[in-house]
Structure formats: structure tokens, C-alpha cells
Amino acid sequence: MKSNQNDYSNILIIGDFLTFLIVTLIGFANHNSQFDLLRVLANWLPLCLAWGMAAPMLGLWNAKQLPLQKSWWRLIWAAILSVPLAVVIRGFILNTPTIGIFVLVMVAFSILGMLIWRLVWQLFLRRKS
């Protein structure tokens, strides 16, 4: 049987992926783009894949991780590592060039989204303990 810590880790991982979905959808809304499931998936899935490689290396999927005040820099590094890879994969999927400013904007908004989500996560952990 799984322990509560494992259950919380699953919530943390799902929350990360949902955060990226929200960031992706906000990006589409800000560009007044018509909803296109293929384009949404072409942005979101590579981001989840790349984050899935960076986050565990930086200890970001440990449910009992350090408080955000001590580990915020890990979120920044994970975004810096994962977003450029995700944008390159997106380019291959959509057969489009990788634009530097898109990478920078995506890094910035991914960091912002993750910081907000991880603040919510910290509140969740405080209520559970």
C-alpha cells in the first residue's frame, strides 16, 4: 500500500502538469488564438516531458521538500533547463522554427506559474500537518 507521502507526491506532479496546461492556455488566450487541440498539446506535452526530466534531478517532486523560501531557485533552474528543450521539441512537432523570445517568455511564465502553484502546495502541506 502507498503511504501518504507518495500520494502527496502524485498530487505534486499532477499539479505541476496542470500548471503548465494553465500557462499554455493563458498563452493562447493572450494571443487571441483560436483553440487548436494539436497546438495546445504540441506546447504542453513537450513541456511536461522536459519538466519530468529536470524536476526529479533538482528534487522538485519530493512531497516533503524544503519550503519554497529555501528552494525557489530550484524551480528557476528547472524551467531554464526544461523550457528550451520543450520549445525545440514543439518546433519539431509543428515544423516551425524555435524563436528565442518565445523561449524567454515561456521560461518567465513557467517560473511564475510554478511559483504560484508551489505557494499553493506549501499551504496544502501546512494544512495536512
C-alpha positions as CSV (number, residue, x, y, z in Angstrom):
1,M,0.0,0.0,0.0
2,K,1.2,3.5,-0.7
3,S,2.0,5.9,2.1
4,N,0.5,9.4,2.3
5,Q,3.8,10.9,1.2
6,N,3.6,9.0,-2.1
7,D,0.0,10.2,-2.6
8,Y,1.2,13.7,-1.9
9,S,4.0,13.3,-4.5
10,N,1.4,12.3,-7.1
11,I,-0.6,15.4,-6.3
12,L,2.5,17.5,-6.6
13,I,3.4,16.0,-10.0
14,I,-0.2,16.4,-11.4
15,G,-0.2,20.0,-10.1
16,D,3.0,20.7,-12.0
17,F,1.5,19.4,-15.2
18,L,-1.8,21.2,-14.7
19,T,0.2,24.4,-14.0
20,F,1.9,24.1,-17.4
21,L,-1.5,23.4,-19.0
22,I,-2.8,26.6,-17.5
23,V,0.3,28.6,-18.6
24,T,-0.2,27.2,-22.1
25,L,-3.9,28.1,-22.3
26,I,-3.2,31.6,-21.0
27,G,-0.6,32.0,-23.7
28,F,-3.1,31.0,-26.3
29,A,-5.7,33.4,-24.8
30,N,-3.2,36.3,-24.8
31,H,-2.6,35.8,-28.5
32,N,-6.3,35.6,-29.3
33,S,-5.5,32.2,-30.8
34,Q,-8.4,30.0,-31.8
35,F,-8.4,26.9,-29.7
36,D,-6.5,24.1,-31.6
37,L,-6.0,21.0,-29.6
38,L,-3.0,19.9,-31.6
39,R,-1.2,23.2,-31.0
40,V,-2.1,23.1,-27.3
41,L,-0.7,19.5,-27.0
42,A,2.3,20.4,-29.1
43,N,3.2,23.1,-26.4
44,W,2.0,21.3,-23.3
45,L,3.3,17.7,-23.7
46,P,6.9,18.6,-24.5
47,L,6.9,20.9,-21.6
48,C,5.7,18.1,-19.3
49,L,8.2,15.7,-20.8
50,A,11.1,18.1,-20.3
51,W,10.0,19.1,-16.8
52,G,9.7,15.4,-16.0
53,M,13.4,15.1,-16.7
54,A,14.6,18.3,-14.9
55,A,12.3,18.3,-11.8
56,P,13.4,15.0,-10.3
57,M,17.1,15.9,-10.7
58,L,16.5,19.0,-8.7
59,G,14.4,17.3,-6.0
60,L,11.2,19.1,-7.0
61,W,9.0,16.0,-6.9
62,N,9.7,15.2,-3.3
63,A,6.4,15.8,-1.4
64,K,8.3,16.7,1.8
65,Q,10.7,19.1,0.0
66,L,12.3,22.2,1.5
67,P,10.0,25.2,2.0
68,L,9.6,27.4,-1.1
69,Q,11.6,30.1,0.6
70,K,14.6,27.9,0.6
71,S,14.1,26.0,-2.7
72,W,12.7,28.7,-5.1
73,W,15.9,28.7,-7.1
74,R,15.4,25.0,-8.0
75,L,12.2,26.0,-9.8
76,I,14.1,28.6,-11.8
77,W,16.8,26.2,-12.8
78,A,14.3,23.5,-13.7
79,A,12.5,26.0,-16.0
80,I,15.8,27.2,-17.5
81,L,16.7,23.5,-18.3
82,S,13.3,22.3,-19.4
83,V,11.7,25.1,-21.4
84,P,14.3,25.4,-24.2
85,L,14.2,21.6,-24.8
86,A,10.3,21.7,-24.8
87,V,10.3,24.5,-27.3
88,V,12.7,22.7,-29.6
89,I,10.5,19.5,-29.4
90,R,7.5,21.8,-30.1
91,G,9.3,23.1,-33.2
92,F,9.8,19.6,-34.5
93,I,6.2,18.6,-33.9
94,L,4.8,21.7,-35.6
95,N,7.6,22.0,-38.1
96,T,8.2,25.6,-37.0
97,P,11.4,27.5,-36.1
98,T,12.4,28.0,-32.5
99,I,12.2,31.7,-31.7
100,G,14.4,33.0,-28.9
101,I,11.9,35.4,-27.5
102,F,9.3,32.7,-27.2
103,V,11.8,30.7,-25.1
104,L,12.4,33.6,-22.8
105,V,8.7,34.4,-22.4
106,M,7.9,30.7,-21.8
107,V,10.7,30.4,-19.2
108,A,9.4,33.5,-17.4
109,F,5.8,32.5,-17.3
110,S,6.6,28.9,-16.4
111,I,8.6,30.2,-13.4
112,L,5.7,32.5,-12.5
113,G,3.1,29.7,-12.8
114,M,5.3,27.2,-10.8
115,L,6.0,29.7,-8.0
116,I,2.2,30.4,-7.7
117,W,1.5,26.6,-7.7
118,R,4.2,25.8,-5.2
119,L,2.9,28.5,-2.8
120,V,-0.5,26.8,-3.0
121,W,1.3,23.5,-2.4
122,Q,3.0,24.8,0.7
123,L,-0.4,25.9,2.1
124,F,-1.7,22.4,1.3
125,L,1.2,20.8,3.2
126,R,0.7,23.1,6.2
127,R,-3.0,22.2,6.5
128,K,-2.2,18.5,6.3
129,S,0.4,18.6,9.0
